[in-house]
Amino acid sequence: MPWRLDIAVQTPAHAALGDLLSYASAEPVPPGTLVRVPLGKREVLGVVWNEPVSLAGAEPGMALKPVGAALDALAPLGEAWRDLVAFAARYYQRSIGEIALAALPPQLRDLSTTQLARRLKRKTAAGPVAETAESANLIALSAEQAAALVRIEAETGTFLLVGSTGSGKTEVYLRCVADLLARDPEAQALVMVPEINLTPQLEARFKARFGDEAVVSLHSGMTNPQRLASWLAAHSGAARIVLGTRMAVFASIPGLKLIVVDEEHDPSYKQQEGARYSARDLAVWRGQREKAKVILGSATPSLESWHQSRPAEGDDPGGRYVRLAMPSRIGAGELPAVRLVDMNLQPPKTVISAALLDAIGQRIARGEQSMIFLNRRGYAPVLACGDCGWKSECPHCSAYRVFHKIDRTLRCHHCGFTERVPRACPACGNPDIAPVGRGTERLEEHLAELFAGVKHPDGSAVPGPVRIARIDADSTKKQGALESQLAAVHAGEVDVLVGTQMIAKGHDFRRITLVAAVNPDGALFSSDFRAPERLFSLLMQSAGRAGRDAAYLAAQGAKAEMWIQTHHAQHPLFMALRRHDYASFAQQQLDERRAAGMPPFAFQALLRADAREQPVAQGFLNTAADQAEALPGADLVTRYPAVPLAIQRVANVERAQMLIESPSRAALQRLLAGWQPLLHELRRTPEGKGVIRWLVDVDPHSI
């Protein structure tokens, strides 16, 4: 067999086998071709990564295993796609094979060449895409939308579209895609959203505009056959528009000319297991590599993106992104007035203040809807005994199990351990154990009690008692549950909607005129420096759900309001929120981070270790830090002492982490790359004995 093929396969994360494995082939196989190869006792799917190397006349060396069947009915994965995977692997400290194979639809691993060929025959080539009757030409653009489109058309690179909630960002995306597809018959677009539950409404809008055949979705909620069909349509060019969550950033899209990242600030774009990549950051890199325009859209951009879009000033050349502003709402009322309720002035144990209760009641009387936001699901965060102090701790985690009243269980939201609620305190036998704190389930019950005697006024369209609904991860577990609940809200069949952050993002509720956050204070004093940024974004996004239909507000004679119940009514974050002043909040946060040497003015990574005992995990990390001292550039990188995670034990595994920080991204990357072989070797030493796993998290989102 005269050819050597270097192939990326999905090897175990810490097997230290290297990025590529070599195999022998009788024929030269082009890079990007999918092949089956032997690995141990299995046959696995791999990707030919480089140009084949001729072995003719070479000195005989170690015998290479022969490559198996090539899936050559499928066009090879392009060089740009392989460059993206290689960059992600290098930057996020993983193997090429791990990234590459995770990016492919799982069903590809099981299909024979014949089965794949049969699948491909069902696919049709890409054709011209015309807008349907709901044409963009029939929708009048605002001056701000038109100005943004002119800039996007005329300039290149990455754009940060800062548009307030209801300003029409989605219409800008639709127009940009329409212009691209009309101009270039081979072009494709990638549109990303942060969460699965936001894809149906976006998919509906794109299909209404461009037709069903032009649009495919890619997200983890799809079945394997669905994912394969979408991936093949994108890879072949038959699908002109790919909609998806973070995983879609790795889709094979050979004609890619435009990438849209909606709600670019959302933490969901950061993968939290395996290869911990940021899909937003990779989208920007991919756009640069493939000369595709990138639009990052948000009402509350991440501070990194805001900083990267700063205008030039004095000696500062400015950022790399083009900032486009759309501060005005379209077809919506003014941004809701923000009302702060000082809970220090309320009676003890007040959950819903009298003023807020009255405001909700007024909405119910007028047939309007209210939304109550509490970012904690379950009935109560903990069940406790007042006699002996017992609390519902999880036996496997350093966290409490949450009380879920609806099925009378105590459930750990970290490891999943679930038990029935005990009849009495397990420690002292006291039968009077009670819930402490509130989750969405308990808040829903409390509101039902408060409004039990309230009915819609005579002559209203919906006579009868007040209707309260809850949307969170527990109430939407069943297939189709989220869609049916959202449909009920849109149809006006709900008076008060209670939920977690699931309801705060992206949804276009036309009849909601009041939004309330009942307990947002926890993030104000978090040890995580990103917590205020996330809270401000979440509250501003929540406020954006109110007053989205100006005609409805006018007909009702109503004004939209955002209520915040807090014990810190004078906090600067709330002061900026009252003015809907993201710019001043961002500036204050950036000034603090600059002074403290934190991102985006520094670059961070976490080295994590898991073990059965905390000292073992920390010992591994501290030894690794000592060994890194001799690496090139170590003097430019600060390594802090190892500490336990905030939730230090999950599923009986102790977790520790070490923060690594540098003012130079290059120096940090150089150290991490040099550290990898040392960490693999350290795992085999006495210091590594007992370590279950270790990982590197580059640009972590939570510390």
C-alpha positions in Angstrom: 0.0 0.0 0.0 2.0 3.0 -1.3 0.2 5.9 0.5 0.1 7.1 4.0 -3.0 8.9 5.2 -3.1 11.2 8.3 -6.5 10.8 9.8 -8.4 12.5 12.6 -10.3 10.1 14.8 -12.2 10.6 18.1 -9.6 9.3 20.6 -10.2 9.5 24.4 -9.8 13.1 25.6 -6.6 12.4 27.6 -5.2 9.4 25.8 -2.2 11.5 24.6 -2.3 9.8 21.2 -1.7 13.0 19.3 -3.9 14.8 16.9 -3.7 12.5 13.9 -3.2 8.8 13.4 -1.5 7.3 10.3 -2.9 4.6 8.2 -1.9 2.9 4.9 -4.0 3.1 1.7 -3.7 1.6 -1.8 -5.1 4.8 -3.3 -4.5 8.5 -2.6 -7.6 9.7 -0.8 -8.2 13.5 -0.9 -8.2 15.5 2.4 -11.6 15.9 3.9 -12.8 12.5 2.9 -14.7 10.4 5.5 -13.2 6.9 6.0 -13.6 4.0 8.3 -10.4 2.9 10.1 -9.5 0.3 12.7 -8.8 1.7 16.2 -8.0 -0.9 18.8 -10.7 -3.6 18.4 -13.2 -1.2 16.9 -13.7 0.3 13.5 -14.4 4.1 13.8 -15.1 7.0 11.5 -12.3 9.3 10.7 -11.5 12.3 8.5 -8.5 12.3 6.1 -6.8 15.5 7.3 -3.8 16.2 5.0 -2.6 15.5 1.5 -1.7 11.8 1.2 2.0 11.0 1.4 3.6 8.5 -1.0 5.4 5.6 0.6 6.9 4.4 -2.7 10.6 3.9 -2.2 10.5 4.8 1.5 12.4 2.8 4.1 10.2 0.2 5.7 9.2 1.3 9.2 6.4 0.4 11.5 3.7 -1.3 9.7 0.6 0.9 9.3 -2.9 -0.5 9.6 -4.9 -0.4 6.3 -7.6 2.1 6.0 -11.2 0.7 5.6 -13.9 1.9 3.3 -14.1 5.5 2.2 -17.4 7.3 2.2 -16.5 8.9 -1.1 -20.1 9.4 -2.3 -20.0 12.4 0.1 -18.0 15.4 -1.1 -14.9 16.0 1.0 -15.1 18.4 3.9 -13.5 21.6 2.7 -10.2 23.2 3.7 -12.0 26.1 5.5 -13.9 23.7 7.7 -10.8 21.7 8.6 -9.0 25.0 9.4 -11.9 25.9 11.7 -11.7 22.6 13.5 -7.9 22.8 13.8 -8.1 26.3 15.2 -10.7 25.3 17.8 -8.7 22.3 18.8 -5.5 24.3 19.2 -7.2 27.3 21.0 -9.4 25.3 23.4 -6.7 22.7 24.1 -8.4 19.6 22.7 -7.5 17.1 20.0 -8.5 17.7 16.3 -10.3 14.3 16.2 -12.4 15.1 19.2 -13.6 18.4 17.7 -14.0 17.1 14.2 -16.0 14.0 15.0 -18.2 15.8 17.5 -19.1 18.2 14.8 -20.4 15.5 12.5 -23.9 14.0 12.8 -23.8 10.9 15.0 -25.6 8.8 12.4 -22.8 9.2 9.9 -20.7 6.8 12.1 -23.2 4.0 11.5 -24.0 4.3 7.8 -22.4 2.1 5.2 -21.2 3.5 1.9 -24.3 2.1 0.2 -26.7 3.5 2.8 -25.0 6.9 2.5 -25.2 6.9 -1.2 -28.9 6.1 -1.0 -29.5 9.0 1.4 -27.6 11.4 -0.9 -29.8 10.5 -3.9 -32.8 11.9 -2.0 -31.1 15.3 -1.9 -31.6 17.9 -4.6 -29.1 20.5 -5.7 -29.5 24.0 -4.4 -31.7 26.2 -6.5 -32.5 29.9 -6.6 -34.4 31.1 -3.5 -37.0 33.8 -3.9 -38.9 35.5 -1.1 -42.5 34.4 -0.7 -45.6 36.5 -0.5 -44.5 37.8 2.9 -41.8 39.7 1.1 -39.3 42.0 2.7 -40.3 44.6 0.0 -43.7 44.8 1.6 -42.4 45.6 5.1 -41.4 49.2 5.7 -38.1 49.7 7.3 -37.3 52.3 10.0 -34.6 54.8 9.3 -32.3 53.0 11.8 -32.8 49.6 10.1 -32.2 51.1 6.7 -29.0 52.8 7.9 -27.7 49.5 9.4 -28.4 47.7 6.2 -26.5 50.3 4.2 -23.5 49.9 6.4 -23.6 46.1 6.4 -23.8 46.1 2.6 -21.0 48.6 2.1 -18.5 47.4 4.7 -16.8 44.1 5.5 -15.9 42.2 8.7 -17.8 41.8 11.9 -20.7 44.1 12.9 -22.2 44.5 16.4 -25.9 45.4 15.9 -27.0 47.0 19.2 -30.7 47.1 18.9 -33.1 47.6 21.8 -35.7 44.9 22.4 -38.4 45.3 19.7 -36.2 47.4 17.4 -36.5 45.0 14.5 -33.1 43.1 14.5 -34.7 40.0 13.1 -36.0 42.0 10.1 -32.4 43.2 9.5 -31.2 39.6 9.5 -33.9 38.6 7.1 -33.0 41.4 4.7 -29.3 40.7 4.8 -30.0 37.0 4.0 -32.4 37.9 1.2 -29.9 40.3 -0.4 -27.1 37.8 -0.2 -29.1 34.9 -1.7 -30.5 37.1 -4.5 -27.0 38.4 -5.3 -25.1 35.0 -5.2 -26.9 31.8 -6.3 -24.3 29.7 -4.5 -24.2 31.6 -1.2 -25.3 30.2 2.1 -26.1 31.8 5.5 -25.7 30.6 9.0 -28.1 32.1 11.7 -27.5 31.1 15.3 -29.6 31.5 18.4 -28.5 30.7 22.0 -31.2 28.1 23.0 -33.3 25.4 21.4 -36.6 26.9 22.5 -35.9 30.0 20.4 -35.4 28.1 17.1 -39.1 27.3 16.3 -40.3 30.9 16.1 -37.2 32.0 14.1 -37.5 29.0 11.8 -41.1 29.9 11.1 -40.2 33.4 10.1 -37.4 32.3 7.8 -39.5 29.6 6.2 -42.4 32.0 5.7 -39.9 34.4 3.9 -37.8 31.9 1.9 -39.8 28.6 1.7 -39.4 25.3 3.5 -36.8 23.8 1.2 -34.3 26.6 1.7 -34.1 26.4 5.5 -32.8 23.7 7.8 -32.2 23.6 11.5 -29.4 22.1 13.5 -29.6 21.6 17.3 -29.3 18.9 19.9 -33.1 18.6 20.3 -33.4 16.9 16.9 -33.3 13.2 16.3 -30.2 11.7 14.7 -32.0 11.2 11.3 -33.2 14.8 11.4 -29.7 16.0 12.2 -28.2 14.0 9.4 -30.7 15.2 6.9 -30.1 18.8 7.8 -26.3 18.4 7.8 -26.3 16.7 4.4 -28.5 19.5 3.0 -26.1 22.2 4.3 -23.0 20.3 3.2 -24.4 19.8 -0.3 -25.5 23.4 -0.7 -29.2 22.3 -1.1 -30.0 24.3 2.1 -29.3 28.0 1.6 -30.0 28.9 5.2 -28.9 27.0 8.3 -30.5 27.9 11.7 -29.0 26.5 14.8 -27.7 26.7 18.3 -24.0 26.7 19.2 -23.3 23.3 17.6 -24.2 24.8 14.2 -21.0 26.8 14.2 -19.2 23.6 13.1 -21.7 22.8 10.3 -20.1 22.1 6.9 -21.4 25.1 4.8 -19.3 25.3 1.7 -21.0 28.5 0.3 -20.9 30.4 3.6 -21.0 34.1 3.1 -23.0 35.4 6.1 -23.1 34.5 9.8 -25.7 36.0 12.2 -25.3 35.4 16.0 -28.5 36.6 17.6 -28.4 37.4 21.4 -24.6 37.2 21.1 -24.2 38.0 24.8 -25.9 34.8 25.9 -23.8 32.5 28.1 -25.4 29.5 26.2 -23.0 30.0 23.3 -20.3 28.8 25.6 -20.1 24.9 25.7 -19.8 23.7 29.3 -18.6 20.1 28.8 -16.1 18.4 26.6 -14.5 20.9 24.4 -15.4 24.2 26.1 -15.6 26.4 23.0 -17.4 29.7 22.5 -19.6 29.5 19.4 -19.8 33.2 19.2 -16.0 33.6 19.1 -15.6 30.8 16.7 -18.3 32.4 14.4 -16.2 35.6 14.3 -13.0 33.6 13.5 -14.8 31.6 10.9 -16.1 34.7 9.2 -12.6 36.1 9.0 -11.3 32.8 7.6 -14.0 32.4 5.0 -14.4 36.2 4.2 -18.0 36.0 5.4 -19.7 38.9 7.0 -20.6 38.4 10.7 -23.5 40.2 12.5 -23.5 40.0 16.3 -26.9 41.2 17.5 -28.0 42.1 21.0 -29.8 44.7 23.1 -27.2 44.1 25.8 -24.0 43.0 24.1 -21.3 41.2 26.0 -18.7 43.5 27.4 -16.1 41.9 25.2 -18.1 42.7 22.1 -18.9 46.2 23.3 -15.2 46.8 23.9 -14.3 45.4 20.5 -16.7 47.8 18.8 -15.5 51.0 20.6 -14.9 54.0 18.3 -11.4 55.3 17.8 -10.5 58.0 20.3 -7.2 59.8 20.9 -4.4 57.2 20.9 -6.9 54.4 21.0 -7.4 53.0 17.4 -10.8 51.6 18.5 -12.1 48.1 18.3 -12.2 45.5 15.4 -16.0 45.5 15.1 -18.3 48.0 13.4 -21.0 49.2 15.9 -24.5 49.8 14.5 -27.1 51.3 16.8 -30.9 50.8 16.6 -32.2 52.3 19.9 -35.9 52.8 18.8 -38.6 50.2 19.0 -40.8 49.4 15.9 -44.5 48.9 16.3 -44.0 48.8 20.0 -44.6 51.2 22.8 -41.8 53.0 24.6 -39.4 50.9 26.6 -41.2 50.0 29.9 -40.8 52.4 32.9 -38.7 50.7 35.5 -40.2 50.8 39.1 -38.1 49.7 42.0 -39.7 48.4 45.2 -37.5 48.7 48.3 -38.2 45.4 50.1 -36.6 46.8 53.3 -39.8 48.9 53.7 -42.1 45.9 53.2 -43.5 43.8 56.1 -41.2 40.7 56.9 -41.6 37.7 54.6 -43.4 39.7 51.9 -43.1 37.8 48.6 -45.2 40.1 46.3 -45.4 43.7 47.6 -48.9 45.2 47.9 -48.1 47.8 45.1 -47.0 45.1 42.7 -50.0 43.0 43.5 -52.3 45.9 42.8 -50.5 46.6 39.5 -51.0 43.0 38.4 -54.6 43.1 39.5 -55.2 46.2 37.3 -53.7 44.4 34.3 -56.0 41.4 34.9 -59.0 43.7 35.1 -58.1 45.2 31.7 -57.5 41.8 30.1 -53.7 42.4 29.9 -51.0 39.9 30.7 -48.2 40.1 33.3 -44.9 38.1 33.5 -43.2 37.3 36.9 -39.6 36.3 36.6 -37.7 34.2 39.2 -34.6 32.4 38.2 -35.0 29.5 40.5 -37.1 26.5 39.6 -38.8 24.0 41.9 -41.0 24.7 44.9 -38.3 25.8 47.4 -34.5 25.7 47.3 -34.4 23.7 50.5 -36.5 21.7 53.0 -35.5 22.3 56.6 -36.3 21.2 60.2 -36.9 24.0 62.6 -36.0 21.9 65.7 -32.6 20.3 64.9 -31.5 22.4 61.8 -31.6 19.5 59.3 -31.6 20.6 55.7 -32.2 18.6 52.5 -28.6 18.3 51.5 -27.7 16.0 48.7 -25.6 13.0 50.0 -23.6 13.1 46.7 -23.0 16.8 46.3 -22.1 19.8 48.3 -25.5 21.4 47.5 -29.1 21.2 48.7 -31.8 19.1 47.0 -34.6 21.3 45.8 -38.2 20.6 47.0 -40.6 19.9 44.1 -44.1 19.9 45.5 -45.8 18.8 42.4 -44.5 15.3 42.6 -43.4 15.4 46.3 -39.7 14.9 45.6 -36.4 16.3 46.7 -34.3 16.6 43.6 -30.6 17.6 43.2 -30.2 19.9 40.2 -26.5 18.9 40.0 -26.4 15.1 40.0 -30.1 14.3 39.5 -30.4 12.3 42.7 -34.1 12.2 43.6 -36.0 10.9 46.7 -39.5 11.2 48.0 -40.0 13.8 50.6 -39.7 12.3 54.1 -42.7 12.2 56.3 -40.6 13.6 59.2 -37.2 15.0 59.8 -34.7 12.1 59.1 -32.4 13.5 61.9 -34.8 14.1 64.8 -38.2 12.8 63.7 -39.9 16.2 63.8 -43.0 15.9 61.5 -43.0 19.7 61.0 -40.4 20.1 58.2 -41.0 23.1 56.0 -39.8 24.6 52.7 -37.3 27.5 53.0 -37.1 30.1 50.2 -39.1 30.1 46.9 -38.9 28.7 43.5 -41.2 29.2 40.5 -43.4 26.3 41.5 -44.1 27.9 45.0 -44.4 31.3 43.5 -47.1 30.0 41.1 -49.0 28.5 44.0 -48.7 31.7 46.0 -50.0 33.8 43.2 -52.9 31.4 42.8 -53.7 31.9 46.5 -53.5 35.7 46.3 -55.8 35.8 43.3 -58.1 33.0 44.3 -61.0 35.3 44.9 -60.4 37.5 41.8 -62.4 37.0 38.6 -62.3 38.8 35.3 -64.8 41.7 35.2 -68.3 41.2 33.8 -68.4 41.5 30.0 -64.7 40.5 29.6 -63.8 38.2 26.8 -62.6 35.6 29.2 -65.0 35.4 32.2 -63.9 33.3 35.2 -61.0 33.0 37.6 -57.5 34.3 37.0 -55.3 32.0 34.9 -51.7 31.5 36.0 -49.1 29.5 34.1 -45.5 28.4 34.7 -42.8 27.9 32.2 -39.5 26.5 33.4 -37.3 23.4 32.8 -39.7 21.2 34.9 -42.9 22.3 33.3 -41.6 21.8 29.7 -40.0 18.4 30.0 -42.6 16.6 27.8 -42.3 16.8 24.1 -44.3 19.7 22.7 -45.0 21.1 26.2 -43.1 24.4 25.7 -44.8 25.0 22.3 -48.3 24.5 23.7 -47.6 26.7 26.7 -46.2 29.5 24.6 -49.2 29.2 22.2 -51.5 29.6 25.2 -49.7 32.8 26.2 -49.9 34.2 22.7 -53.6 33.3 22.4 -54.4 35.3 25.5 -55.3 32.2 27.6 -52.9 33.2 30.4 -53.2 36.2 32.7 -50.0 35.8 34.7 -47.0 34.0 33.4 -44.4 32.8 36.0 -41.0 31.5 34.9 -37.3 31.3 34.9 -34.9 32.9 32.4 -36.5 30.7 29.7 -39.3 33.3 29.4 -36.9 36.3 29.5 -35.2 35.8 26.1 -36.4 36.5 22.6 -40.1 35.7 22.9 -42.5 38.1 21.2 -45.4 38.4 23.7 -47.8 41.0 22.3 -50.2 41.3 25.3 -47.7 41.5 28.2 -47.7 45.0 29.7 -46.0 44.3 33.1 -42.9 42.3 33.8 -41.6 41.8 37.4 -38.4 40.4 38.9 -39.2 39.4 42.4 -35.7 38.4 43.8 -32.8 39.4 41.7 -30.4 40.5 44.4 -28.2 37.4 44.6 -26.1 38.3 41.6 -25.2 41.8 42.9 -22.6 40.5 45.3 -21.5 37.3 43.6 -17.9 36.2 43.7 -18.1 35.8 39.9 -17.1 39.1 38.3 -19.4 38.5 35.4 -22.5 38.2 37.6 -23.6 41.9 37.4 -23.2 41.8 33.6 -25.4 38.7 33.4 -28.0 40.2 35.8 -28.3 43.5 33.9 -28.7 41.7 30.6 -31.3 39.3 32.0 -33.3 42.2 33.6 -33.1 44.3 30.5 -34.1 41.4 28.3 -37.0 40.6 30.6 -38.2 44.2 30.5 -38.1 43.9 26.7 -41.0 41.4 26.9 -43.4 44.1 28.0 -45.2 46.6 25.7 -44.1 45.1 22.4 -47.3 46.1 20.6 -47.9 49.8 20.5 -51.4 49.4 18.9 -52.5 47.1 21.7 -51.1 49.5 24.4 -53.0 52.4 22.8 -56.2 50.4 22.6 -55.9 49.4 26.3 -54.8 52.9 27.4 -51.9 51.2 29.1 -48.2 51.8 29.7 -45.6 49.0 29.9 -43.8 48.6 33.2 -40.9 46.7 34.6 -41.1 46.1 38.4 -38.0 45.1 40.4 -38.3 44.0 44.1 -34.9 44.5 45.7 -33.2 45.2 49.1 -30.7 47.4 47.3 -32.8 50.0 45.5 -29.9 52.5 45.2 -27.5 50.1 43.6 -25.8 51.6 40.4 -26.9 48.6 38.4 -30.6 49.4 39.1 -30.0 53.1 38.5 -28.7 52.4 35.0 -31.5 50.0 34.4 -34.1 52.6 35.2 -32.7 54.8 32.4 -32.3 51.8 30.1 -28.8 53.0 29.9 -26.7 50.0 28.8 -23.8 52.3 27.7 -23.2 53.8 31.1 -23.5 50.4 32.8 -21.0 48.9 30.4 -18.6 51.8 30.8 -18.7 51.5 34.6 -18.1 47.7 34.4 -15.3 48.1 31.9 -13.6 50.8 34.1 -13.7 48.4 37.1 -12.3 45.5 35.0 -9.6 47.6 33.6 -8.5 48.7 37.1 -8.6 45.0 38.3 -6.9 43.6 35.2 -9.8 41.4 34.2 -11.2 40.4 30.8 -11.4 42.0 28.2 -8.2 43.6 29.4 -6.7 40.2 30.4 -7.1 36.6 29.2 -8.0 33.7 31.4 -8.1 29.9 31.5 -9.1 27.5 34.2 -7.3 24.2 34.9 -9.8 21.8 36.5 -9.2 18.5 38.3 -11.7 16.0 39.7 -10.9 13.4 42.3 -12.5 11.4 45.0 -10.8 13.6 47.6 -10.3 17.4 47.5 -6.6 17.4 48.6 -5.8 15.0 45.7 -7.4 17.4 43.2 -5.7 20.5 44.6 -2.4 18.7 44.9 -2.5 17.7 41.2 -3.2 21.4 40.3 -0.5 22.9 42.5 2.1 20.4 41.3 1.2 21.3 37.7 1.6 24.9 38.5 5.1 24.3 39.9 6.1 22.3 36.7 4.8 25.2 34.5 7.4 27.5 36.0 10.0 26.3 33.5 7.9 26.7 30.4 8.6 29.5 27.9 6.6 32.7 28.8 5.7 31.5 32.3 6.8 34.8 33.7 4.0 36.5 31.8 1.3 34.2 33.1 -0.1 34.3 36.7 -1.1 31.0 38.2 -3.3 31.4 41.3 -3.4 28.7 44.0 -5.9 25.8 43.5 -9.2 26.2 45.3 -12.5 24.1 45.4 -15.3 25.0 43.0 -18.3 26.8 44.5 -20.2 23.5 44.3 -17.1 21.5 45.2 -18.6 18.0 45.3 -21.0 16.6 42.6 -22.0 13.0 42.3 -19.3 12.1 45.0 -16.6 13.7 42.9 -14.5 16.5 44.5 -13.8 19.4 42.1 -11.0 21.9 42.2 -9.8 24.6 39.9 -6.8 26.9 39.3 -7.1 30.3 37.6 -4.5 31.2 35.0 -4.3 34.7 33.8 -2.2 36.9 31.5 -2.4 40.3 29.9 -1.2 38.6 26.7 -3.4 36.1 24.9 -0.4 34.7 23.0 1.6 34.1 26.2 -1.3 32.3 27.7 -1.8 30.1 24.7 1.9 29.4 24.6 1.9 28.3 28.2 -1.2 26.1 27.8 0.3 24.4 24.7 3.5 23.6 26.5 1.7 22.5 29.6 -0.3 19.7 27.8 2.4 17.1 27.7 3.4 17.8 31.3 -0.2 17.3 32.4 -0.4 14.0 30.6 2.8 12.9 32.2 1.8 14.2 35.7 -1.3 12.0 35.5 0.9 8.9 35.5 2.9 10.0 38.6 2.0 9.6 42.3 0.7 13.2 42.3 -1.8 12.2 39.6 -3.0 9.0 41.3 -6.6 9.4 42.3 -7.3 12.1 39.7 -10.4 11.1 37.7 -10.0 13.7 35.0 -8.6 17.1 34.3 -9.5 19.7 31.7 -8.6 23.1 30.5 -11.3 25.8 30.1 -10.1 28.7 27.9 -12.0 32.0 28.3 -14.2 30.6 31.1 -17.6 32.2 31.5 -18.0 31.5 35.2 -15.3 31.3 37.9 
